[in-house]
Structures are given as structure tokens and as C-alpha cells.
Amino acid sequence: MTEGTTPAASLGYAECVRRFEAAREAAAALSSVLWQASGADLAAGLEALGELSAACEGAEAAVTVEAIDRGEPGCSSPPQTPREWVVAHHRRYAVAGASRLVDVAQACRQPSNHILREAVVIGRVSVDAAQVALKEMRLLAPHLNPDAVDTVWDALMTLGERHDARTVRQLRERLLAAHGVDDAFDDTEDKARVGASLSAGKEIAPGLFEYLLRVTREGRAMLEAAIGPQSAPTPGPDGEPDERPVEQRRADALIAVIGRALTAGDSTWSSTKTQVFVGIALADLQTRQGRTRPASEHTDGGLGVPGAGTLLGALTSGDLVTPDTVRRWACDATIIPTVLNTCGEVVDLGRATRLFTPAQVKRLWLRDRHCTYPGCDAPAAWTDAHHLTHWADGGPSDLANAALLCPRHHTIVHSRRLHGHVTTDHHGRQHVTWDLTRRSYDSALDSMDRHRAPPQTRSG
């Protein structure tokens, strides 16, 4: 505090208003005396104006909260709504702006939103950023652990103070993964999957067709992993630079990938289907029903985000995928799982062979013939090789632990955590039998844990 100033706490309301008027007069006169300022003075002046603007917006919210608490809009003549009251008394607020201010002010009146109120009334976050954070919290709150609500509010306020509204929205999935109730983050993937679509081609120019594609987080990661390396610029036959725009290179890469798949026909893939790098905590990879993740198992953020896998490299770097997606990829894709312990250090699960070999896949085609999910007859060439006991839970990559599943049922088996096992009929033929009870896989793991013999100790 500079000499001669009055502590803010001792100022009366009338004195505050008088100083607002003085600040307005100073701001109005500033343009006529800018010639007196050095470059450093201009920077200092802009910083002071920014602080004043933030403090004023916070004060506007505080005044609006107080007016609504007292019922002032309804006591006006004629009676007004809170929005109309703001428009009538604030020259800068149009109807839309007044609605934002009132929406935030109404939320600040709720005791459960005390963190929001503290951040708004002191000007820490703008009304616009507060409204975005409020909308995000309304979406997140039903899916959060109750004891994490204040933590999420703090995160939204910190981000709103430093970043724009778009960045605040991007925090949603990370907060849901780290602080959501069981399966909350997984549910977003399940709901998004319903919206995935590919339109029929529409001719927009002679010989040129337009498709509209909507995919989930998982679909985007798989798509980018498939076409990313193929869409890099390549020199022409005489070494000339590749002048194709990036959109054309990506389209060419997609057609090339589809062409290779068509050429493969009914043969097994000579290499695995995609390559994705992902960081995930060991505790998340091995999570099963009823297992609560203690705070000590959260990584320090090294490569992993608690409750999710984090994609690494290419255009999808930093995007999140659900643990179920990572477990499914570990069955039949060249996923490079960077598995982290509680300190964020990379750990090794100890099995060098994770994927089924082409020879094993051919034998599975002969044994299972089609997707093994009850009622599905998708041909073997359309299927993935699934680990009945997941690789993350110690399941080996051998035929006794394998089953063919089409992509749709592979997703269902992992998301519903269904258990399957290989049985032999009286003719000596092997079949895969599925228990379609939700979480039957977790029950089977618990049973295996109970029946597993304790380690023997040496005597003497």
C-alpha cells in the first residue's frame, strides 16, 4: 500500500463509488497524455488498466449478487427481472451480456459454489470464464466423487484465470478421468460411440465425392495411427518436392490403407494392425470391479493421467483414452504401452510376447471360424484375436487363452468385462463359451485368485 492510500477494508460504499468516478475520469483523460509516457510507462499503464478492469468486473458481479439477494429487481417500478435490472443500470451490458452476469451471480449465491464466488468477486476470473466453468461443472458434477468437487472447482478457476474458454472445456475429460465415479470416463466413450457415423458419398464436383465421418476418441487415435505415417510429404520420382496440400496427402493415405486391407483379402495380416503409443498407470490397467484406487496409486503426471491412458506422438498426442480401450488394444494391435508405477516411472510387466503370431491367428481361424460372441457369425477375416484372460492381468498369448471377436463384440466384451473360456465337447472339438453377465470377468479373476496356490516356502 502506498503512502496516503486508505486500506480497502475501511472504505465505505459511498467512498468506493466516488473512487470509481475518479478512476473513470482518469481513464477518459489518459489518451490525451499518452505522449508523456515512456515505453515502460505504457506497459505499466496497460497492466494497471487490466487489473482495474478485472477488479471492476468482479465488483459488478458482487453488486448483482447483493441486489438479487435483497430483491431489488422486483422492487423496481415497474418490477424487473434480474437481467432487466442489470441492463437498466449498466450501459455496457446488452441483453446477452446481462444474462451471463446474472447467470453467474445466481450461481455465486449458492453456498456449494463458494470457490466460484471467491474467484469472481475479486476479479480473479472473468464473468465469461466463470460462465464456461459453471457450464462445465454442471456437466461434470453428477459424475464426480463428492469429495472431489472442490478440487475440480479449484482446477476450473485456475484454468479460467490463465486461459480462454476453449481450454477450460478441454479440461473436462482429464477431470472426469481423475475424479469421476467408477466408469464415468468409460461411459463417455460408450455414449460417443452411438454418434459415430460415415455418410454416403456426395458428389460435389465432377468425379469428386465428399464424406462426413464422425469417430470416437478411440477411432480418431486408430485413424491417425494408420494414416499419419503415410501422409508425410514424399519427393517425386525426380526428387521434386511434394506439393500436395496436407488434406490431399491425408486422403491419399486413407485410400492407400484401405487398398492394402482389400488386397489382404482373407489372409492374415503380415504385420499388426496399427501402432499407438500410450502412457497409463499400472493401477488403471489392472483395475477391476470393486477395487478402489487409493490416492497413493495416482501417478505424479509423468506420462499418465489418473484414470486414463494418454496418447503419445502424432496429432493425437495428449488425448485421453479409457483403460478399457487400452486393454482391448493390448489384445490385437501394436500398442506400445508405457506402463507407469506410482512414482511415474516406467515398469515392465515381464512378458516379451504379447501379440498373437500370424500362425496362431491362422489356427484360431480354423478353430473358431467366426466371431465367438453368441449369435454373431462375422467371418474370421473381420475379427481380432482376444486374450480371454487379459494381457494386463497376466494372460498368455496362446491358443488356450484366445478367442476371435469382431470389433463390435470385442468392444462389448471389454466394456462389459465379460468372461470367456475354451471348452471341449464330446467330439473333442474346442469352443469358446461366454458368460454374458456384466463383470463376469472380474468374478472369474477373483475366483482364480482364491484358488491360486500360495507360494511355497523353503524349510530349513
GUMARPA-507713 format. One record per residue (C-alpha): x, y, z. Coordinates in steps of 0.1 Angstrom, whole numbers, padded with zeros to 4 digits, always signed. Example, Ala and Ser with C-alpha at 12.3 -4.5 7.8 and 13.67 -1.06 7.14 Angstrom:
2
+0123-0045+0078/+0137-0011+0071/
***
This chain:
460
+0000+0000+0000/+0014+0034-0010/+0016+0063+0014/-0017+0082+0017/-0039+0054+0005/-0068+0040+0025/-0070+0003+0033/-0097-0013+0012/-0115-0028+0042/-0120+0007+0057/-0136+0022+0027/-0174+0030+0028/-0197+0023-0001/-0200+0060-0009/-0162+0064-0010/-0159+0034-0033/-0184+0049-0057/-0166+0082-0056/-0133+0065-0064/-0150+0046-0093/-0159+0081-0107/-0123+0093-0102/-0110+0062-0120/-0134+0067-0149/-0123+0103-0152/-0086+0092-0152/-0093+0066-0179/-0111+0091-0201/-0082+0116-0198/-0055+0090-0204/-0054+0092-0242/-0046+0129-0242/-0015+0125-0220/+0000+0093-0236/+0027+0114-0252/+0042+0119-0217/+0048+0081-0212/+0079+0061-0220/+0076+0026-0234/+0079+0011-0199/+0053+0035-0186/+0029+0024-0214/+0033-0012-0203/+0028-0003-0167/-0004+0016-0176/-0018-0013-0196/-0011-0036-0167/-0028-0013-0142/-0059-0010-0166/-0060-0048-0168/-0060-0051-0130/-0087-0024-0127/-0109-0040-0154/-0107-0074-0136/-0115-0058-0103/-0144-0039-0117/-0159-0069-0133/-0157-0087-0100/-0173-0058-0083/-0201-0058-0109/-0208-0095-0100/-0207-0087-0063/-0232-0058-0067/-0255-0080-0088/-0254-0108-0062/-0263-0083-0035/-0291-0068-0055/-0307-0102-0062/-0303-0112-0025/-0322-0081-0015/-0348-0085-0041/-0341-0051-0057/-0351-0060-0093/-0386-0070-0081/-0389-0038-0061/-0383-0016-0091/-0412+0003-0107/-0423-0014-0127/-0409-0047-0113/-0379-0061-0133/-0362-0094-0138/-0325-0095-0126/-0315-0094-0163/-0336-0063-0170/-0323-0046-0138/-0287-0051-0150/-0294-0038-0185/-0312-0007-0170/-0283+0002-0147/-0252-0008-0167/-0246+0010-0200/-0222-0017-0214/-0244-0048-0209/-0266-0058-0238/-0293-0085-0231/-0269-0114-0238/-0241-0099-0215/-0266-0092-0188/-0278-0128-0189/-0243-0141-0185/-0237-0118-0155/-0270-0128-0138/-0264-0165-0145/-0230-0163-0128/-0244-0141-0100/-0272-0166-0093/-0247-0194-0091/-0225-0174-0067/-0254-0172-0043/-0253-0209-0037/-0232-0220-0008/-0219-0250-0026/-0203-0226-0052/-0182-0207-0027/-0150-0212-0047/-0166-0198-0078/-0179-0168-0058/-0145-0160-0043/-0128-0162-0077/-0154-0140-0094/-0159-0112-0069/-0122-0104-0065/-0118-0104-0103/-0096-0135-0104/-0117-0149-0133/-0139-0130-0158/-0176-0134-0159/-0173-0152-0193/-0147-0177-0180/-0169-0182-0149/-0199-0190-0170/-0179-0216-0191/-0166-0231-0158/-0201-0232-0144/-0215-0250-0175/-0186-0275-0173/-0193-0281-0136/-0230-0287-0143/-0220-0314-0168/-0193-0329-0145/-0210-0327-0111/-0233-0358-0114/-0203-0379-0124/-0178-0367-0098/-0168-0383-0065/-0184-0359-0039/-0151-0353-0021/-0135-0341-0053/-0160-0313-0062/-0139-0285-0045/-0107-0299-0062/-0124-0297-0096/-0137-0261-0089/-0102-0251-0080/-0088-0266-0112/-0115-0248-0133/-0108-0215-0116/-0071-0218-0121/-0075-0226-0157/-0101-0198-0162/-0077-0173-0147/-0049-0181-0172/-0066-0194-0203/-0095-0190-0227/-0129-0207-0226/-0118-0234-0251/-0090-0245-0229/-0114-0247-0199/-0136-0271-0219/-0107-0293-0228/-0100-0300-0192/-0133-0318-0189/-0121-0353-0198/-0090-0351-0176/-0111-0341-0146/-0136-0368-0153/-0109-0395-0156/-0091-0384-0124/-0121-0375-0102/-0151-0392-0117/-0171-0420-0100/-0164-0456-0112/-0167-0459-0150/-0177-0422-0155/-0150-0417-0181/-0157-0450-0197/-0193-0441-0201/-0184-0410-0222/-0168-0433-0247/-0198-0456-0248/-0222-0427-0253/-0199-0412-0280/-0198-0445-0299/-0235-0442-0307/-0228-0410-0325/-0201-0424-0348/-0211-0423-0384/-0200-0422-0420/-0222-0406-0446/-0228-0418-0481/-0205-0401-0506/-0220-0369-0521/-0207-0357-0555/-0195-0321-0550/-0176-0318-0583/-0172-0340-0614/-0155-0371-0601/-0151-0357-0566/-0171-0370-0536/-0174-0358-0501/-0179-0380-0470/-0187-0369-0435/-0170-0390-0408/-0176-0389-0371/-0155-0411-0348/-0148-0416-0311/-0116-0408-0293/-0105-0444-0300/-0115-0442-0336/-0095-0410-0341/-0064-0425-0325/-0066-0456-0347/-0072-0435-0378/-0043-0411-0371/-0020-0440-0363/-0029-0457-0396/-0027-0427-0419/-0003-0404-0401/+0030-0420-0413/+0016-0424-0448/+0006-0387-0451/+0041-0372-0448/+0054-0354-0479/+0072-0377-0502/+0095-0365-0530/+0085-0372-0566/+0103-0396-0590/+0129-0369-0599/+0134-0356-0564/+0110-0327-0568/+0092-0316-0536/+0057-0329-0527/+0034-0301-0535/+0002-0318-0525/-0017-0299-0497/-0019-0318-0464/-0056-0326-0468/-0049-0343-0501/-0020-0363-0486/-0042-0375-0458/-0069-0385-0483/-0044-0404-0504/-0030-0421-0472/-0065-0433-0462/-0072-0447-0496/-0038-0465-0495/-0046-0481-0462/-0080-0493-0474/-0063-0506-0506/-0039-0527-0486/-0067-0541-0464/-0086-0551-0496/-0055-0567-0511/-0050-0588-0479/-0084-0604-0485/-0089-0634-0464/-0053-0638-0455/-0039-0629-0421/-0022-0596-0417/+0015-0598-0423/+0020-0571-0396/-0001-0560-0367/-0030-0536-0375/-0019-0503-0360/+0007-0487-0339/-0002-0465-0310/+0020-0452-0281/+0001-0447-0248/+0011-0439-0213/-0011-0454-0185/-0007-0462-0148/-0003-0498-0139/-0032-0495-0113/-0055-0482-0140/-0046-0510-0165/-0053-0536-0138/-0084-0521-0122/-0113-0545-0117/-0148-0542-0102/-0149-0532-0066/-0113-0521-0064/-0109-0485-0052/-0079-0467-0064/-0062-0451-0034/-0046-0417-0038/-0012-0433-0034/-0016-0451-0067/-0020-0420-0087/+0009-0411-0109/+0027-0378-0105/+0017-0369-0141/+0049-0381-0157/+0032-0397-0188/-0001-0408-0173/-0033-0391-0163/-0050-0408-0134/-0079-0429-0146/-0070-0428-0183/-0044-0436-0209/-0026-0407-0226/-0017-0409-0263/+0018-0400-0272/+0031-0387-0305/+0014-0376-0338/-0017-0354-0340/-0035-0371-0311/-0007-0365-0286/-0021-0356-0252/-0056-0370-0260/-0071-0395-0234/-0084-0430-0239/-0102-0451-0214/-0084-0480-0197/-0109-0504-0213/-0097-0492-0247/-0061-0497-0238/-0068-0532-0226/-0086-0540-0259/-0058-0526-0279/-0033-0548-0260/-0051-0578-0275/-0045-0572-0311/-0026-0541-0320/+0009-0528-0319/+0001-0506-0289/+0033-0497-0271/+0021-0494-0235/+0043-0472-0214/+0031-0485-0180/+0039-0463-0150/+0042-0471-0113/+0030-0448-0085/+0061-0426-0090/+0056-0421-0127/+0084-0445-0135/+0081-0469-0165/+0077-0505-0153/+0078-0538-0172/+0051-0564-0169/+0076-0591-0177/+0062-0607-0209/+0081-0602-0241/+0055-0619-0263/+0021-0600-0261/+0006-0603-0296/-0007-0635-0312/+0016-0646-0341/+0002-0649-0377/+0005-0687-0373/-0016-0686-0341/-0042-0664-0358/-0045-0689-0387/-0051-0717-0362/-0077-0696-0344/-0095-0691-0378/-0096-0728-0382/-0108-0734-0347/-0133-0706-0342/-0142-0700-0379/-0160-0667-0370/-0167-0643-0341/-0173-0663-0310/-0198-0639-0294/-0231-0657-0291/-0252-0652-0322/-0225-0635-0343/-0212-0651-0375/-0189-0623-0386/-0162-0641-0407/-0128-0648-0392/-0111-0622-0416/-0131-0595-0399/-0121-0604-0363/-0095-0596-0337/-0077-0622-0315/-0088-0615-0279/-0070-0626-0247/-0096-0643-0226/-0075-0635-0195/-0063-0601-0204/-0026-0595-0211/-0026-0568-0183/-0038-0595-0159/-0011-0620-0168/-0029-0638-0196/-0005-0656-0220/-0006-0653-0258/-0015-0689-0265/-0045-0706-0281/-0060-0718-0248/-0063-0682-0239/-0076-0668-0272/-0109-0662-0290/-0119-0645-0322/-0142-0614-0317/-0154-0589-0343/-0146-0553-0335/-0181-0545-0322/-0182-0575-0298/-0146-0570-0289/-0156-0536-0276/-0186-0550-0258/-0166-0578-0241/-0141-0553-0227/-0166-0525-0218/-0190-0550-0200/-0160-0570-0187/-0173-0604-0199/-0156-0637-0192/-0150-0664-0218/-0132-0698-0216/-0123-0726-0240/-0142-0758-0236/-0140-0792-0254/-0172-0810-0264/-0177-0848-0265/-0164-0849-0301/-0131-0834-0290/-0138-0800-0307/-0129-0768-0289/-0153-0740-0285/-0153-0706-0267/-0181-0702-0241/-0191-0668-0229/-0207-0657-0196/-0227-0626-0206/-0232-0614-0171/-0218-0580-0166/-0185-0580-0147/-0182-0618-0151/-0146-0613-0159/-0139-0597-0126/-0157-0625-0108/-0136-0651-0127/-0104-0632-0117/-0114-0632-0081/-0121-0669-0083/-0087-0676-0098/-0071-0655-0071/-0088-0676-0044/-0078-0709-0059/-0043-0699-0067/-0019-0719-0045/+0001-0698-0021/+0038-0697-0028/+0058-0725-0011/+0084-0715+0015/+0117-0733+0018/+0123-0753+0050/+0155-0752+0070/
***
